[in-house]
Amino acid sequence: MPKLIVVENPESWQFRLEDVEVITPANYIAGEHYQQTKGLKVLNLCKSYQYQSYGYYVSLLAEARHHKVLPGVTTIQDFRFPSILREDSQDFDNLIQQSFKNETGDRVEFNIYFGITQVETLNKLAKQLFQYIQAPSLRAVFGKRNKWILQSIKPLSIGEVPEADRVLLQRGLEQYLQRKREYRPDKKKYDLAILVNPKEPNPPSDEKAIQRFIKAADQVGLYAELITKNDLDKLVQFDALFIRETTFVNHHTFRFAKKAQSLGLTVIDDPESILKCTNKVYLYELLNANKILTPKSFVLSKENYKKLPEKLSFPFILKQPDGAFSKGVHKISSAAEFKEVTSMMFKDSDLIIAQEYLPTPFDWRVGVLDGKPLYVCKYFMATEHWQIVNWNAQESSREGSVESISVDQAPAGLIRTALKATSLIGDSLYGVDMKEVDGKFYVIEINDNPNIDAGIEDKILKDKLYSTIMEVFLNKIKVDR
């Protein structure tokens, strides 16, 4: 990907970099070549990022041109709300305390250049701050009261970089650009990041499936690289992001999706799909408003939940709004159990979902990608259990069996319902869970991050399933360019 460094005085910088062009902000803003070229990576090193300054307009126009720019306009705007940035820093509070454990004073100020700083012992913290707040240069101030806290952080323009730090800035910039894979085959036009969590006990794709995704990416002309939650700063180097880690809104997976989208990457799961699918309250309202058949359901609050037994007979189901993998779901068989479970669930959420219990030997799932059916599975209930996963059982007998069938052999009503339901969310990758009762298909939920495991969801299509997903990525990247 061609790289641009935008700086007021290009002649004063001697970058030892290949495939990098150093230009002025005026040239970038007015140059027809830069207006028309897609897929550029832009590092904005202007003297100021103030509103309506050259630096501001470089980032603004870069985003309008679908260039990948650092810092982005969203990052520049975020600095207007320092309280939000300070709240984000609580995600790595342990690292903050560890970094300053030997500090004798009560205030520390330091500059960060592409994730590195002058003090070696602070480089781990500097990298973390750069991942959260992606600007080329930052000035961070920490203070100690009862414990160390981030007091302020702001972008540092080139004009504010001390002369003694210019060598460090240049080194950080060169390292940042050069860490791109030197061994990348030239035939690969686009780069795909696959977000995984090696320590996740129940990931949406097992290791074999991940390797098949990587192989399929290679075959369609994508270079795929695995990344983890510690690699937020690397997103600017990619053209697309594939999240294969369980998603939540209040979670790094959502931040990755938002950041990738802001950089112009093709993203699955996109943040809108995560936001909509991970909350069952939203799904309940959406499906009912669009007259899609669901089990009889009610949204419960602390004010109205006591009246539920008048509307639903025992047993019924209570669901946590953001539960995943059959967790946060309870079958309620008595008034005493209802009182106990609601008391527990209301500690975590002001709203919960109550749903009619529809006993079936299996749940249907239809995988949908880009508005088309991808796979169909029957997930049978775990042994002597009412769910497909029994988290209280031994691991060897925790899950029920799975039967995969070809899409063209699946009931037409099943496919039709799945496509109608997912069209309300978007055109990403979804798994629609349904129950079949008397020939009718009831949507239980729509998953934004459906399982694709080797030997299960891919049993019918085999390698074709993985290549289909990679081809969708490739086509979406080309459209976005």
Beta strands, then each sheet from edge to edge (+ up, - down):
strand 1: 3-6
strand 2: 20-23
strand 3: 41-44
strand 4: 68-70
strand 5: 107-113
strand 6: 137-144
strand 7: 148-155
strand 8: 190-195
strand 9: 222-227
strand 10: 240-243
strand 11: 266-268
strand 12: 297-300
strand 13: 316-319
strand 14: 329-332
strand 15: 352-356
strand 16: 362-369
strand 17: 372-380
strand 18: 402-405
strand 19: 429-437
strand 20: 440-447
sheet 1: 2+ 1+ 3+ 4+
sheet 2: 5+ 6- 7+
sheet 3: 9+ 8+ 10+ 11+
sheet 4: 12+ 15- 13+ 14-
sheet 5: 18+ 17- 16+ 19- 20+
end
